[in-house]
Amino acid sequence: GISRSSRHKRSATGAQRAHYRKKRKFELGRQPANTRLGPKRIHTVRVRGGNIKYRALRLEGGNFAWGSEHVTKKTRVLVVVYNASNNELVRTNTLVKGAIVQIDATPFRQWYEQHYAQPVTKRVSKSAAATAAAADQTEEVKKSHHVERKFEERKKDAKIDSLLESQFSAGRLYAAISSRPGQSGRCDGYILEGKELEFYLRKLRSSKSKHS
């Protein structure tokens, strides 16, 4: 079977190592999970020490953190857009740690608008505009002076990166997966911001120009 031992590897100087024992149970490896996008399907695997791993075969969402705003929301994963290790994992929408994905921005937009009492972006898509109009029509809740002061204080810090703003208007955010779906059965991560976001946007642009 698959082995994680380095017995079959050559040494640093290029010499072949002597075979002095067979494979051991503690050196075993297993087939990759190749977690894809789709309705949630998770298998359990009994591992060393009687512990259990959760092998996600299909996942469609997870918890993603918005670091600068200190908020985490459960949202849908829409598509895999970049993987530093292998382009095949992008084509097949395979979820692995470190993959760059696009997630649904709705939960974060709703939180932002509720927290700061102002829209997350000036440029709004048609669907977002329709929902905002429907919300306005429901009823204008009368706010006390205390609540109004609270929102005014919050609005002083309500600055959002222009790159994030354009993503919010499109309804999709770039995020990185930081959990290991094949080990923990979860697809959790964080929204890309700042220098890291700029780096991956450059990578995406260059990969697009190569394949066009």
Rosetta constraint file for C-alpha pairs under 8 A:
AtomPair CA 1 CA 28 HARMONIC 7.41 0.50
AtomPair CA 1 CA 29 HARMONIC 7.61 0.50
AtomPair CA 2 CA 28 HARMONIC 6.04 0.50
AtomPair CA 2 CA 29 HARMONIC 4.89 0.50
AtomPair CA 2 CA 30 HARMONIC 6.28 0.50
AtomPair CA 2 CA 31 HARMONIC 7.71 0.50
AtomPair CA 3 CA 23 HARMONIC 7.48 0.50
AtomPair CA 3 CA 27 HARMONIC 5.65 0.50
AtomPair CA 3 CA 28 HARMONIC 4.62 0.50
AtomPair CA 3 CA 29 HARMONIC 5.05 0.50
AtomPair CA 4 CA 27 HARMONIC 5.13 0.50
AtomPair CA 4 CA 28 HARMONIC 5.76 0.50
AtomPair CA 4 CA 29 HARMONIC 5.67 0.50
AtomPair CA 5 CA 27 HARMONIC 5.45 0.50
AtomPair CA 5 CA 28 HARMONIC 7.79 0.50
AtomPair CA 7 CA 17 HARMONIC 6.68 0.50
AtomPair CA 7 CA 19 HARMONIC 7.52 0.50
AtomPair CA 8 CA 16 HARMONIC 7.89 0.50
AtomPair CA 8 CA 17 HARMONIC 6.99 0.50
AtomPair CA 9 CA 16 HARMONIC 7.20 0.50
AtomPair CA 9 CA 17 HARMONIC 7.17 0.50
AtomPair CA 10 CA 14 HARMONIC 5.38 0.50
AtomPair CA 10 CA 15 HARMONIC 5.50 0.50
AtomPair CA 10 CA 16 HARMONIC 4.77 0.50
AtomPair CA 10 CA 17 HARMONIC 6.06 0.50
AtomPair CA 11 CA 15 HARMONIC 5.37 0.50
AtomPair CA 11 CA 16 HARMONIC 6.52 0.50
AtomPair CA 11 CA 17 HARMONIC 6.79 0.50
AtomPair CA 23 CA 27 HARMONIC 7.04 0.50
AtomPair CA 24 CA 28 HARMONIC 7.01 0.50
AtomPair CA 26 CA 48 HARMONIC 7.88 0.50
AtomPair CA 32 CA 182 HARMONIC 7.45 0.50
AtomPair CA 33 CA 55 HARMONIC 6.38 0.50
AtomPair CA 33 CA 56 HARMONIC 6.80 0.50
AtomPair CA 33 CA 57 HARMONIC 6.11 0.50
AtomPair CA 33 CA 182 HARMONIC 5.18 0.50
AtomPair CA 34 CA 57 HARMONIC 6.69 0.50
AtomPair CA 34 CA 94 HARMONIC 5.92 0.50
AtomPair CA 34 CA 95 HARMONIC 7.11 0.50
AtomPair CA 34 CA 96 HARMONIC 7.73 0.50
AtomPair CA 34 CA 182 HARMONIC 7.39 0.50
AtomPair CA 35 CA 56 HARMONIC 5.81 0.50
AtomPair CA 35 CA 57 HARMONIC 4.51 0.50
AtomPair CA 35 CA 58 HARMONIC 5.37 0.50
AtomPair CA 35 CA 59 HARMONIC 7.01 0.50
AtomPair CA 35 CA 94 HARMONIC 5.44 0.50
AtomPair CA 35 CA 95 HARMONIC 5.26 0.50
AtomPair CA 35 CA 96 HARMONIC 7.14 0.50
AtomPair CA 35 CA 181 HARMONIC 6.74 0.50
AtomPair CA 35 CA 182 HARMONIC 6.60 0.50
AtomPair CA 36 CA 57 HARMONIC 6.27 0.50
AtomPair CA 36 CA 58 HARMONIC 4.90 0.50
AtomPair CA 36 CA 59 HARMONIC 6.44 0.50
AtomPair CA 36 CA 92 HARMONIC 7.44 0.50
AtomPair CA 36 CA 93 HARMONIC 5.81 0.50
AtomPair CA 36 CA 94 HARMONIC 4.63 0.50
AtomPair CA 36 CA 95 HARMONIC 5.85 0.50
AtomPair CA 37 CA 58 HARMONIC 5.53 0.50
AtomPair CA 37 CA 59 HARMONIC 5.27 0.50
AtomPair CA 37 CA 60 HARMONIC 5.43 0.50
AtomPair CA 37 CA 77 HARMONIC 7.76 0.50
AtomPair CA 37 CA 79 HARMONIC 7.76 0.50
AtomPair CA 37 CA 93 HARMONIC 6.19 0.50
AtomPair CA 37 CA 94 HARMONIC 6.87 0.50
AtomPair CA 37 CA 95 HARMONIC 7.23 0.50
AtomPair CA 38 CA 58 HARMONIC 5.12 0.50
AtomPair CA 38 CA 59 HARMONIC 5.36 0.50
AtomPair CA 38 CA 60 HARMONIC 5.19 0.50
AtomPair CA 39 CA 58 HARMONIC 5.98 0.50
AtomPair CA 39 CA 59 HARMONIC 5.89 0.50
AtomPair CA 39 CA 60 HARMONIC 5.87 0.50
AtomPair CA 40 CA 56 HARMONIC 7.72 0.50
AtomPair CA 40 CA 57 HARMONIC 7.66 0.50
AtomPair CA 40 CA 58 HARMONIC 5.01 0.50
AtomPair CA 40 CA 59 HARMONIC 4.52 0.50
AtomPair CA 40 CA 60 HARMONIC 6.24 0.50
AtomPair CA 41 CA 56 HARMONIC 6.12 0.50
AtomPair CA 41 CA 57 HARMONIC 5.54 0.50
AtomPair CA 41 CA 58 HARMONIC 4.91 0.50
AtomPair CA 41 CA 59 HARMONIC 6.65 0.50
AtomPair CA 42 CA 54 HARMONIC 6.37 0.50
AtomPair CA 42 CA 55 HARMONIC 5.53 0.50
AtomPair CA 42 CA 56 HARMONIC 4.30 0.50
AtomPair CA 42 CA 57 HARMONIC 5.71 0.50
AtomPair CA 42 CA 58 HARMONIC 6.94 0.50
AtomPair CA 42 CA 185 HARMONIC 6.40 0.50
AtomPair CA 43 CA 54 HARMONIC 5.88 0.50
AtomPair CA 43 CA 55 HARMONIC 5.05 0.50
AtomPair CA 43 CA 56 HARMONIC 6.34 0.50
AtomPair CA 43 CA 57 HARMONIC 7.33 0.50
AtomPair CA 44 CA 52 HARMONIC 6.41 0.50
AtomPair CA 44 CA 53 HARMONIC 5.72 0.50
AtomPair CA 44 CA 54 HARMONIC 4.71 0.50
AtomPair CA 44 CA 55 HARMONIC 5.87 0.50
AtomPair CA 45 CA 52 HARMONIC 5.56 0.50
AtomPair CA 45 CA 53 HARMONIC 5.13 0.50
AtomPair CA 45 CA 54 HARMONIC 6.34 0.50
AtomPair CA 45 CA 55 HARMONIC 6.84 0.50
AtomPair CA 46 CA 50 HARMONIC 6.15 0.50
AtomPair CA 46 CA 51 HARMONIC 5.96 0.50
AtomPair CA 46 CA 52 HARMONIC 4.81 0.50
AtomPair CA 46 CA 53 HARMONIC 6.59 0.50
AtomPair CA 47 CA 51 HARMONIC 5.30 0.50
AtomPair CA 47 CA 52 HARMONIC 5.79 0.50
AtomPair CA 47 CA 53 HARMONIC 6.91 0.50
AtomPair CA 53 CA 183 HARMONIC 5.55 0.50
AtomPair CA 53 CA 184 HARMONIC 6.23 0.50
AtomPair CA 53 CA 185 HARMONIC 7.77 0.50
AtomPair CA 54 CA 182 HARMONIC 6.76 0.50
AtomPair CA 54 CA 183 HARMONIC 5.51 0.50
AtomPair CA 54 CA 184 HARMONIC 5.05 0.50
AtomPair CA 54 CA 185 HARMONIC 4.65 0.50
AtomPair CA 55 CA 181 HARMONIC 6.93 0.50
AtomPair CA 55 CA 182 HARMONIC 4.59 0.50
AtomPair CA 55 CA 183 HARMONIC 5.61 0.50
AtomPair CA 55 CA 184 HARMONIC 6.80 0.50
AtomPair CA 55 CA 185 HARMONIC 5.33 0.50
AtomPair CA 56 CA 181 HARMONIC 5.65 0.50
AtomPair CA 56 CA 182 HARMONIC 5.24 0.50
AtomPair CA 56 CA 183 HARMONIC 7.55 0.50
AtomPair CA 56 CA 184 HARMONIC 7.61 0.50
AtomPair CA 56 CA 185 HARMONIC 4.48 0.50
AtomPair CA 56 CA 186 HARMONIC 7.14 0.50
AtomPair CA 57 CA 182 HARMONIC 7.47 0.50
AtomPair CA 59 CA 186 HARMONIC 7.74 0.50
AtomPair CA 59 CA 187 HARMONIC 7.20 0.50
AtomPair CA 60 CA 76 HARMONIC 5.91 0.50
AtomPair CA 60 CA 77 HARMONIC 5.66 0.50
AtomPair CA 60 CA 78 HARMONIC 7.76 0.50
AtomPair CA 61 CA 74 HARMONIC 7.15 0.50
AtomPair CA 61 CA 75 HARMONIC 5.57 0.50
AtomPair CA 61 CA 76 HARMONIC 4.12 0.50
AtomPair CA 61 CA 77 HARMONIC 4.90 0.50
AtomPair CA 61 CA 187 HARMONIC 6.58 0.50
AtomPair CA 62 CA 74 HARMONIC 5.42 0.50
AtomPair CA 62 CA 75 HARMONIC 5.80 0.50
AtomPair CA 62 CA 76 HARMONIC 6.64 0.50
AtomPair CA 62 CA 77 HARMONIC 7.30 0.50
AtomPair CA 62 CA 186 HARMONIC 6.64 0.50
AtomPair CA 62 CA 187 HARMONIC 4.97 0.50
AtomPair CA 62 CA 188 HARMONIC 4.97 0.50
AtomPair CA 62 CA 189 HARMONIC 7.73 0.50
AtomPair CA 63 CA 72 HARMONIC 6.46 0.50
AtomPair CA 63 CA 73 HARMONIC 5.47 0.50
AtomPair CA 63 CA 74 HARMONIC 4.26 0.50
AtomPair CA 63 CA 75 HARMONIC 6.36 0.50
AtomPair CA 63 CA 187 HARMONIC 7.19 0.50
AtomPair CA 63 CA 188 HARMONIC 4.82 0.50
AtomPair CA 63 CA 189 HARMONIC 6.58 0.50
AtomPair CA 64 CA 72 HARMONIC 5.47 0.50
AtomPair CA 64 CA 73 HARMONIC 5.62 0.50
AtomPair CA 64 CA 74 HARMONIC 6.27 0.50
AtomPair CA 64 CA 75 HARMONIC 7.10 0.50
AtomPair CA 64 CA 175 HARMONIC 7.80 0.50
AtomPair CA 64 CA 188 HARMONIC 5.60 0.50
AtomPair CA 64 CA 189 HARMONIC 4.78 0.50
AtomPair CA 64 CA 190 HARMONIC 4.83 0.50
AtomPair CA 64 CA 191 HARMONIC 6.66 0.50
AtomPair CA 65 CA 70 HARMONIC 7.26 0.50
AtomPair CA 65 CA 71 HARMONIC 5.82 0.50
AtomPair CA 65 CA 72 HARMONIC 4.10 0.50
AtomPair CA 65 CA 73 HARMONIC 6.55 0.50
AtomPair CA 65 CA 189 HARMONIC 6.38 0.50
AtomPair CA 65 CA 190 HARMONIC 4.46 0.50
AtomPair CA 65 CA 191 HARMONIC 6.14 0.50
AtomPair CA 66 CA 70 HARMONIC 5.91 0.50
AtomPair CA 66 CA 71 HARMONIC 5.36 0.50
AtomPair CA 66 CA 72 HARMONIC 5.97 0.50
AtomPair CA 66 CA 190 HARMONIC 6.07 0.50
AtomPair CA 66 CA 191 HARMONIC 5.42 0.50
AtomPair CA 67 CA 71 HARMONIC 6.81 0.50
AtomPair CA 67 CA 190 HARMONIC 7.12 0.50
AtomPair CA 67 CA 191 HARMONIC 7.23 0.50
AtomPair CA 73 CA 107 HARMONIC 6.47 0.50
AtomPair CA 73 CA 108 HARMONIC 6.86 0.50
AtomPair CA 74 CA 107 HARMONIC 7.46 0.50
AtomPair CA 75 CA 103 HARMONIC 6.78 0.50
AtomPair CA 75 CA 104 HARMONIC 6.06 0.50
AtomPair CA 75 CA 105 HARMONIC 7.77 0.50
AtomPair CA 75 CA 107 HARMONIC 6.71 0.50
AtomPair CA 76 CA 103 HARMONIC 5.72 0.50
AtomPair CA 76 CA 104 HARMONIC 5.52 0.50
AtomPair CA 77 CA 101 HARMONIC 6.94 0.50
AtomPair CA 77 CA 102 HARMONIC 6.20 0.50
AtomPair CA 77 CA 103 HARMONIC 4.52 0.50
AtomPair CA 77 CA 104 HARMONIC 6.58 0.50
AtomPair CA 78 CA 101 HARMONIC 7.28 0.50
AtomPair CA 78 CA 102 HARMONIC 5.53 0.50
AtomPair CA 78 CA 103 HARMONIC 5.30 0.50
AtomPair CA 78 CA 104 HARMONIC 6.70 0.50
AtomPair CA 79 CA 93 HARMONIC 6.43 0.50
AtomPair CA 79 CA 101 HARMONIC 5.67 0.50
AtomPair CA 79 CA 102 HARMONIC 5.45 0.50
AtomPair CA 79 CA 103 HARMONIC 7.39 0.50
AtomPair CA 80 CA 90 HARMONIC 5.48 0.50
AtomPair CA 80 CA 91 HARMONIC 7.94 0.50
AtomPair CA 80 CA 93 HARMONIC 5.19 0.50
AtomPair CA 80 CA 94 HARMONIC 7.15 0.50
AtomPair CA 80 CA 95 HARMONIC 7.35 0.50
AtomPair CA 80 CA 99 HARMONIC 7.10 0.50
AtomPair CA 80 CA 100 HARMONIC 6.11 0.50
AtomPair CA 80 CA 101 HARMONIC 4.28 0.50
AtomPair CA 80 CA 102 HARMONIC 6.41 0.50
AtomPair CA 81 CA 90 HARMONIC 5.95 0.50
AtomPair CA 81 CA 99 HARMONIC 7.94 0.50
AtomPair CA 81 CA 100 HARMONIC 5.80 0.50
AtomPair CA 81 CA 101 HARMONIC 5.34 0.50
AtomPair CA 81 CA 102 HARMONIC 6.89 0.50
AtomPair CA 81 CA 204 HARMONIC 7.77 0.50
AtomPair CA 82 CA 87 HARMONIC 7.31 0.50
AtomPair CA 82 CA 90 HARMONIC 5.89 0.50
AtomPair CA 82 CA 99 HARMONIC 6.17 0.50
AtomPair CA 82 CA 100 HARMONIC 5.00 0.50
AtomPair CA 82 CA 101 HARMONIC 6.95 0.50
AtomPair CA 82 CA 204 HARMONIC 6.95 0.50
AtomPair CA 83 CA 87 HARMONIC 6.20 0.50
AtomPair CA 83 CA 89 HARMONIC 6.79 0.50
AtomPair CA 83 CA 90 HARMONIC 6.25 0.50
AtomPair CA 83 CA 98 HARMONIC 7.21 0.50
AtomPair CA 83 CA 99 HARMONIC 4.93 0.50
AtomPair CA 83 CA 100 HARMONIC 6.21 0.50
AtomPair CA 84 CA 98 HARMONIC 8.00 0.50
AtomPair CA 84 CA 99 HARMONIC 7.45 0.50
AtomPair CA 86 CA 90 HARMONIC 7.39 0.50
AtomPair CA 87 CA 91 HARMONIC 6.53 0.50
AtomPair CA 88 CA 92 HARMONIC 6.24 0.50
AtomPair CA 89 CA 93 HARMONIC 5.92 0.50
AtomPair CA 89 CA 94 HARMONIC 4.99 0.50
AtomPair CA 89 CA 95 HARMONIC 7.72 0.50
AtomPair CA 90 CA 94 HARMONIC 6.40 0.50
AtomPair CA 95 CA 99 HARMONIC 6.61 0.50
AtomPair CA 95 CA 177 HARMONIC 7.88 0.50
AtomPair CA 95 CA 181 HARMONIC 6.94 0.50
AtomPair CA 95 CA 187 HARMONIC 7.60 0.50
AtomPair CA 96 CA 177 HARMONIC 7.00 0.50
AtomPair CA 96 CA 179 HARMONIC 7.96 0.50
AtomPair CA 96 CA 180 HARMONIC 6.20 0.50
AtomPair CA 96 CA 181 HARMONIC 6.27 0.50
AtomPair CA 96 CA 182 HARMONIC 7.60 0.50
AtomPair CA 97 CA 176 HARMONIC 7.92 0.50
AtomPair CA 97 CA 177 HARMONIC 5.18 0.50
AtomPair CA 97 CA 178 HARMONIC 5.30 0.50
AtomPair CA 97 CA 179 HARMONIC 5.67 0.50
AtomPair CA 97 CA 180 HARMONIC 5.14 0.50
AtomPair CA 97 CA 181 HARMONIC 7.24 0.50
AtomPair CA 98 CA 176 HARMONIC 5.92 0.50
AtomPair CA 98 CA 177 HARMONIC 5.24 0.50
AtomPair CA 98 CA 178 HARMONIC 6.01 0.50
AtomPair CA 99 CA 176 HARMONIC 5.78 0.50
AtomPair CA 99 CA 177 HARMONIC 5.63 0.50
AtomPair CA 100 CA 174 HARMONIC 6.84 0.50
AtomPair CA 100 CA 175 HARMONIC 5.71 0.50
AtomPair CA 100 CA 176 HARMONIC 4.61 0.50
AtomPair CA 100 CA 177 HARMONIC 6.60 0.50
AtomPair CA 101 CA 174 HARMONIC 5.80 0.50
AtomPair CA 101 CA 175 HARMONIC 5.36 0.50
AtomPair CA 101 CA 176 HARMONIC 6.17 0.50
AtomPair CA 101 CA 177 HARMONIC 7.44 0.50
AtomPair CA 102 CA 172 HARMONIC 5.96 0.50
AtomPair CA 102 CA 173 HARMONIC 5.38 0.50
AtomPair CA 102 CA 174 HARMONIC 4.66 0.50
AtomPair CA 102 CA 175 HARMONIC 6.04 0.50
AtomPair CA 103 CA 172 HARMONIC 5.56 0.50
AtomPair CA 103 CA 173 HARMONIC 5.30 0.50
AtomPair CA 103 CA 174 HARMONIC 6.47 0.50
AtomPair CA 103 CA 175 HARMONIC 6.79 0.50
AtomPair CA 104 CA 171 HARMONIC 6.31 0.50
AtomPair CA 104 CA 172 HARMONIC 5.07 0.50
AtomPair CA 104 CA 173 HARMONIC 6.51 0.50
AtomPair CA 105 CA 109 HARMONIC 6.11 0.50
AtomPair CA 105 CA 168 HARMONIC 6.23 0.50
AtomPair CA 105 CA 171 HARMONIC 5.10 0.50
AtomPair CA 105 CA 172 HARMONIC 5.06 0.50
AtomPair CA 105 CA 173 HARMONIC 5.72 0.50
AtomPair CA 106 CA 110 HARMONIC 6.08 0.50
AtomPair CA 106 CA 171 HARMONIC 6.68 0.50
AtomPair CA 107 CA 111 HARMONIC 6.22 0.50
AtomPair CA 108 CA 112 HARMONIC 6.09 0.50
AtomPair CA 109 CA 113 HARMONIC 6.18 0.50
AtomPair CA 109 CA 120 HARMONIC 6.32 0.50
AtomPair CA 109 CA 168 HARMONIC 7.24 0.50
AtomPair CA 110 CA 114 HARMONIC 6.16 0.50
AtomPair CA 111 CA 115 HARMONIC 5.92 0.50
AtomPair CA 112 CA 116 HARMONIC 5.89 0.50
AtomPair CA 112 CA 117 HARMONIC 7.62 0.50
AtomPair CA 112 CA 118 HARMONIC 7.75 0.50
AtomPair CA 112 CA 119 HARMONIC 7.58 0.50
AtomPair CA 112 CA 120 HARMONIC 6.41 0.50
AtomPair CA 113 CA 117 HARMONIC 5.01 0.50
AtomPair CA 113 CA 118 HARMONIC 5.18 0.50
AtomPair CA 113 CA 119 HARMONIC 5.37 0.50
AtomPair CA 113 CA 120 HARMONIC 6.30 0.50
AtomPair CA 114 CA 118 HARMONIC 7.62 0.50
AtomPair CA 115 CA 151 HARMONIC 7.77 0.50
AtomPair CA 115 CA 154 HARMONIC 7.95 0.50
AtomPair CA 116 CA 151 HARMONIC 5.97 0.50
AtomPair CA 116 CA 154 HARMONIC 6.01 0.50
AtomPair CA 116 CA 155 HARMONIC 5.86 0.50
AtomPair CA 116 CA 158 HARMONIC 6.88 0.50
AtomPair CA 117 CA 151 HARMONIC 6.64 0.50
AtomPair CA 120 CA 160 HARMONIC 7.82 0.50
AtomPair CA 120 CA 165 HARMONIC 7.13 0.50
AtomPair CA 120 CA 168 HARMONIC 7.37 0.50
AtomPair CA 121 CA 165 HARMONIC 5.69 0.50
AtomPair CA 121 CA 166 HARMONIC 7.79 0.50
AtomPair CA 121 CA 168 HARMONIC 6.92 0.50
AtomPair CA 121 CA 169 HARMONIC 6.49 0.50
AtomPair CA 123 CA 166 HARMONIC 7.71 0.50
AtomPair CA 123 CA 169 HARMONIC 5.74 0.50
AtomPair CA 124 CA 128 HARMONIC 6.14 0.50
AtomPair CA 124 CA 129 HARMONIC 6.02 0.50
AtomPair CA 124 CA 169 HARMONIC 5.12 0.50
AtomPair CA 124 CA 170 HARMONIC 7.93 0.50
AtomPair CA 125 CA 129 HARMONIC 6.12 0.50
AtomPair CA 125 CA 169 HARMONIC 5.83 0.50
AtomPair CA 125 CA 170 HARMONIC 6.66 0.50
AtomPair CA 125 CA 171 HARMONIC 7.88 0.50
AtomPair CA 126 CA 130 HARMONIC 6.20 0.50
AtomPair CA 127 CA 131 HARMONIC 6.40 0.50
AtomPair CA 128 CA 132 HARMONIC 6.16 0.50
AtomPair CA 129 CA 133 HARMONIC 6.12 0.50
AtomPair CA 130 CA 134 HARMONIC 6.24 0.50
AtomPair CA 131 CA 135 HARMONIC 6.19 0.50
AtomPair CA 132 CA 136 HARMONIC 6.27 0.50
AtomPair CA 133 CA 137 HARMONIC 6.30 0.50
AtomPair CA 134 CA 138 HARMONIC 6.50 0.50
AtomPair CA 135 CA 139 HARMONIC 7.64 0.50
AtomPair CA 136 CA 140 HARMONIC 6.86 0.50
AtomPair CA 143 CA 147 HARMONIC 6.03 0.50
AtomPair CA 143 CA 148 HARMONIC 6.33 0.50
AtomPair CA 144 CA 148 HARMONIC 6.30 0.50
AtomPair CA 145 CA 149 HARMONIC 6.09 0.50
AtomPair CA 146 CA 150 HARMONIC 6.21 0.50
AtomPair CA 147 CA 151 HARMONIC 6.31 0.50
AtomPair CA 148 CA 152 HARMONIC 6.20 0.50
AtomPair CA 149 CA 153 HARMONIC 6.25 0.50
AtomPair CA 150 CA 154 HARMONIC 6.37 0.50
AtomPair CA 151 CA 155 HARMONIC 6.08 0.50
AtomPair CA 152 CA 156 HARMONIC 6.81 0.50
AtomPair CA 153 CA 157 HARMONIC 7.66 0.50
AtomPair CA 154 CA 158 HARMONIC 6.47 0.50
AtomPair CA 160 CA 164 HARMONIC 6.86 0.50
AtomPair CA 160 CA 165 HARMONIC 6.59 0.50
AtomPair CA 161 CA 165 HARMONIC 6.14 0.50
AtomPair CA 161 CA 193 HARMONIC 7.99 0.50
AtomPair CA 161 CA 194 HARMONIC 7.83 0.50
AtomPair CA 162 CA 166 HARMONIC 6.34 0.50
AtomPair CA 163 CA 167 HARMONIC 6.57 0.50
AtomPair CA 164 CA 168 HARMONIC 6.19 0.50
AtomPair CA 164 CA 173 HARMONIC 7.37 0.50
AtomPair CA 164 CA 193 HARMONIC 7.41 0.50
AtomPair CA 165 CA 169 HARMONIC 6.33 0.50
AtomPair CA 166 CA 170 HARMONIC 6.47 0.50
AtomPair CA 167 CA 171 HARMONIC 6.17 0.50
AtomPair CA 167 CA 172 HARMONIC 5.56 0.50
AtomPair CA 167 CA 173 HARMONIC 5.50 0.50
AtomPair CA 167 CA 174 HARMONIC 7.87 0.50
AtomPair CA 168 CA 172 HARMONIC 6.15 0.50
AtomPair CA 168 CA 173 HARMONIC 6.70 0.50
AtomPair CA 173 CA 191 HARMONIC 6.97 0.50
AtomPair CA 173 CA 192 HARMONIC 7.99 0.50
AtomPair CA 174 CA 191 HARMONIC 6.07 0.50
AtomPair CA 174 CA 192 HARMONIC 5.82 0.50
AtomPair CA 174 CA 197 HARMONIC 7.79 0.50
AtomPair CA 175 CA 189 HARMONIC 6.78 0.50
AtomPair CA 175 CA 190 HARMONIC 5.48 0.50
AtomPair CA 175 CA 191 HARMONIC 4.16 0.50
AtomPair CA 175 CA 192 HARMONIC 5.06 0.50
AtomPair CA 176 CA 189 HARMONIC 5.49 0.50
AtomPair CA 176 CA 190 HARMONIC 5.60 0.50
AtomPair CA 176 CA 191 HARMONIC 6.44 0.50
AtomPair CA 176 CA 192 HARMONIC 6.60 0.50
AtomPair CA 177 CA 187 HARMONIC 6.52 0.50
AtomPair CA 177 CA 188 HARMONIC 5.75 0.50
AtomPair CA 177 CA 189 HARMONIC 4.20 0.50
AtomPair CA 177 CA 190 HARMONIC 6.74 0.50
AtomPair CA 178 CA 187 HARMONIC 7.73 0.50
AtomPair CA 178 CA 188 HARMONIC 6.04 0.50
AtomPair CA 178 CA 189 HARMONIC 4.59 0.50
AtomPair CA 178 CA 190 HARMONIC 7.21 0.50
AtomPair CA 179 CA 184 HARMONIC 7.34 0.50
AtomPair CA 179 CA 186 HARMONIC 6.63 0.50
AtomPair CA 179 CA 187 HARMONIC 5.88 0.50
AtomPair CA 179 CA 188 HARMONIC 5.36 0.50
AtomPair CA 179 CA 189 HARMONIC 6.45 0.50
AtomPair CA 180 CA 184 HARMONIC 5.87 0.50
AtomPair CA 180 CA 185 HARMONIC 7.29 0.50
AtomPair CA 180 CA 186 HARMONIC 6.89 0.50
AtomPair CA 180 CA 187 HARMONIC 6.97 0.50
AtomPair CA 181 CA 185 HARMONIC 4.62 0.50
AtomPair CA 181 CA 186 HARMONIC 4.88 0.50
AtomPair CA 181 CA 187 HARMONIC 5.42 0.50
AtomPair CA 182 CA 186 HARMONIC 8.00 0.50
AtomPair CA 192 CA 196 HARMONIC 6.27 0.50
AtomPair CA 192 CA 197 HARMONIC 4.94 0.50
AtomPair CA 193 CA 197 HARMONIC 4.80 0.50
AtomPair CA 193 CA 198 HARMONIC 7.71 0.50
AtomPair CA 194 CA 198 HARMONIC 6.43 0.50
AtomPair CA 195 CA 199 HARMONIC 6.12 0.50
AtomPair CA 196 CA 200 HARMONIC 6.39 0.50
AtomPair CA 197 CA 201 HARMONIC 6.10 0.50
AtomPair CA 198 CA 202 HARMONIC 6.25 0.50
AtomPair CA 199 CA 203 HARMONIC 6.41 0.50
AtomPair CA 200 CA 204 HARMONIC 6.08 0.50
AtomPair CA 201 CA 205 HARMONIC 6.14 0.50
AtomPair CA 202 CA 206 HARMONIC 6.19 0.50
AtomPair CA 203 CA 207 HARMONIC 6.14 0.50
AtomPair CA 204 CA 208 HARMONIC 6.13 0.50
AtomPair CA 205 CA 209 HARMONIC 6.26 0.50
AtomPair CA 206 CA 210 HARMONIC 6.22 0.50
AtomPair CA 207 CA 211 HARMONIC 6.35 0.50
AtomPair CA 208 CA 212 HARMONIC 6.02 0.50
